[in-house]
Amino acid sequence: MSVSTSVTARRLVAAALAAGTLVGSAAVSASAAEPRHERTHVAISRVQSDAPGFDDRSSRSLNAEWVEITNSNRRSVNLSGWTLSDEDGNRYTFRHYRLAGRSTVRVHTGYGRDTNRDLFQDRRNEVWDNRSDTATLKNDHGRFVDSVSWGRHHDRDHGRDDNRGHGDNRGHGDDRGHGRR
């Protein structure tokens, strides 16, 4: 092999390596630009666990105990089958409800007429503990979405310390899901 052939072969190899590097970087850029499965933008935004005034199990008292769920995305999210629960296992199941984009729904403990902004668990007893509890939101597959904790042993909200309006109220409600059967 002559020197001229050797230099030409090296140049061809170098050109092929450079082209491979460009193709590889283009593939990485293209995969980074592909849309990924979007995580939900739904979270518990505020909790009023200690209803103002005396906890007397009246409709007014029970409905002053609530949890707000906020969708920060511009697209609506179907919450049907999602659950909101406390540490004692009391669970509310969302039925036939779609949370509009960039909006909030307030889930009240007591009885009332459901609207786009207010849902009612239809309970006769308080749910959220005044002293210490955790509100947990799970999707329709039972996967964790968000939680907010308050009171003793809950100085931080599972790694977050963002003071999202936590109150303090808790009684013992039944375990009825939302919706008529």
C-alpha positions as CSV (number, residue, x, y, z in Angstrom):
1,M,0.0,0.0,0.0
2,S,1.4,3.4,-0.9
3,V,1.5,6.4,1.3
4,S,-1.1,8.1,-0.9
5,T,-3.5,5.2,-0.5
6,S,-2.9,5.1,3.2
7,V,-3.7,8.8,3.6
8,T,-6.8,8.4,1.5
9,A,-8.0,5.4,3.6
10,R,-7.4,7.4,6.8
11,R,-9.4,10.3,5.4
12,L,-12.3,8.0,4.4
13,V,-12.3,6.5,7.9
14,A,-12.2,9.9,9.5
15,A,-15.1,11.1,7.2
16,A,-17.1,8.0,8.1
17,L,-16.6,8.6,11.8
18,A,-17.5,12.2,11.5
19,A,-20.7,11.3,9.6
20,G,-21.5,8.7,12.2
21,T,-21.1,11.3,15.0
22,L,-23.4,13.7,13.1
23,V,-26.1,11.0,12.6
24,G,-25.8,10.0,16.2
25,S,-26.2,13.5,17.5
26,A,-29.1,14.1,15.1
27,A,-30.8,10.9,16.5
28,V,-30.4,12.2,20.0
29,S,-31.8,15.6,19.1
30,A,-34.8,14.0,17.4
31,S,-35.5,11.7,20.3
32,A,-35.3,14.6,22.7
33,A,-37.8,16.5,20.5
34,E,-40.3,13.7,20.5
35,P,-43.4,14.2,22.7
36,R,-43.2,12.3,25.9
37,H,-46.0,11.0,28.0
38,E,-47.2,14.0,29.9
39,R,-47.5,13.8,33.7
40,T,-50.7,15.0,35.2
41,H,-50.8,18.6,36.3
42,V,-53.5,17.8,39.0
43,A,-52.6,18.4,42.6
44,I,-54.1,19.1,46.0
45,S,-53.8,22.8,46.3
46,R,-55.5,23.6,49.6
47,V,-57.1,21.8,52.6
48,Q,-59.5,23.3,55.1
49,S,-59.6,20.4,57.6
50,D,-60.7,22.4,60.6
51,A,-64.1,23.9,59.8
52,P,-64.5,27.4,61.4
53,G,-66.6,27.4,64.5
54,F,-67.9,24.4,66.4
55,D,-67.8,21.0,64.8
56,D,-71.4,20.0,65.3
57,R,-71.9,17.8,62.2
58,S,-74.3,20.3,60.8
59,S,-74.4,20.7,57.0
60,R,-72.7,24.1,57.4
61,S,-69.9,22.7,59.5
62,L,-69.4,19.6,57.3
63,N,-69.3,21.7,54.1
64,A,-66.8,24.1,55.6
65,E,-64.4,21.1,55.7
66,W,-62.9,20.6,52.2
67,V,-60.0,19.8,49.9
68,E,-59.3,21.7,46.7
69,I,-57.9,19.9,43.7
70,T,-56.3,22.1,41.0
71,N,-55.5,21.3,37.4
72,S,-52.7,23.7,36.4
73,N,-52.6,22.4,32.8
74,R,-54.7,24.1,30.0
75,R,-56.2,20.7,29.1
76,S,-59.1,19.2,31.1
77,V,-58.5,16.0,33.0
78,N,-61.1,13.2,33.5
79,L,-61.1,12.5,37.3
80,S,-63.7,9.7,37.1
81,G,-62.5,6.8,39.2
82,W,-59.8,9.0,41.0
83,T,-59.9,8.8,44.8
84,L,-59.3,11.2,47.7
85,S,-58.6,9.5,51.0
86,D,-57.4,10.2,54.6
87,E,-55.1,8.2,56.9
88,D,-58.0,6.3,58.4
89,G,-59.0,4.9,55.1
90,N,-62.1,7.1,54.4
91,R,-62.3,7.4,50.7
92,Y,-64.2,9.6,48.2
93,T,-64.3,8.4,44.6
94,F,-64.9,10.9,41.8
95,R,-67.7,9.8,39.5
96,H,-68.4,11.3,36.0
97,Y,-66.3,14.5,36.7
98,R,-64.0,16.3,34.3
99,L,-61.8,19.0,35.8
100,A,-61.4,21.9,33.3
101,G,-58.0,23.2,32.4
102,R,-56.5,25.8,34.8
103,S,-59.3,25.4,37.3
104,T,-60.0,24.1,40.8
105,V,-62.7,22.0,42.4
106,R,-63.5,22.0,46.1
107,V,-64.5,18.6,47.5
108,H,-66.7,19.3,50.6
109,T,-67.3,16.6,53.3
110,G,-71.1,17.1,53.7
111,Y,-74.2,17.0,51.6
112,G,-74.9,19.3,48.7
113,R,-75.6,19.6,44.9
114,D,-72.5,19.0,42.8
115,T,-71.4,21.7,40.4
116,N,-68.3,22.3,38.2
117,R,-66.6,24.1,41.2
118,D,-68.0,22.2,44.2
119,L,-68.4,18.4,44.8
120,F,-69.9,16.8,47.9
121,Q,-68.9,13.6,49.6
122,D,-72.4,13.3,51.2
123,R,-71.1,12.3,54.6
124,R,-72.7,12.9,58.0
125,N,-69.4,13.0,59.9
126,E,-66.1,14.9,59.7
127,V,-63.3,13.3,57.7
128,W,-60.2,15.3,58.2
129,D,-58.5,15.3,61.6
130,N,-57.9,18.7,63.2
131,R,-54.6,17.7,64.7
132,S,-52.9,15.5,62.2
133,D,-53.9,13.8,58.9
134,T,-52.9,13.3,55.3
135,A,-55.1,13.9,52.2
136,T,-54.0,11.6,49.4
137,L,-55.1,11.8,45.7
138,K,-54.8,8.7,43.5
139,N,-55.7,8.3,39.8
140,D,-58.2,5.8,38.4
141,H,-55.4,3.1,38.3
142,G,-54.7,3.6,42.0
143,R,-51.4,5.3,41.4
144,F,-50.3,8.1,43.7
145,V,-50.8,11.6,42.3
146,D,-50.4,13.9,45.3
147,S,-50.7,14.2,49.1
148,V,-50.8,16.9,51.7
149,S,-50.0,16.3,55.4
150,W,-50.4,18.4,58.5
151,G,-50.0,18.2,62.2
152,R,-47.6,16.1,64.3
153,H,-45.1,13.9,62.4
154,H,-46.0,15.8,59.2
155,D,-43.7,18.8,59.3
156,R,-43.0,18.2,55.6
157,D,-45.4,17.1,52.9
158,H,-43.5,14.1,51.5
159,G,-40.5,16.2,50.7
160,R,-42.4,19.4,50.0
161,D,-42.8,22.2,52.5
162,D,-45.0,24.6,50.6
163,N,-47.7,25.5,53.1
164,R,-50.7,24.9,50.9
165,G,-53.3,26.1,53.3
166,H,-53.5,23.1,55.6
167,G,-56.2,23.2,58.2
168,D,-56.9,20.8,61.1
169,N,-60.1,18.8,61.3
170,R,-60.9,15.2,61.7
171,G,-63.9,13.0,62.7
172,H,-64.9,9.5,61.7
173,G,-66.9,9.5,58.4
174,D,-68.2,6.5,56.6
175,D,-66.4,5.0,53.5
176,R,-69.0,5.9,50.8
177,G,-67.8,6.9,47.4
178,H,-69.5,9.7,45.5
179,G,-72.3,9.0,43.2
180,R,-75.7,7.5,43.4
181,R,-76.1,3.7,43.4
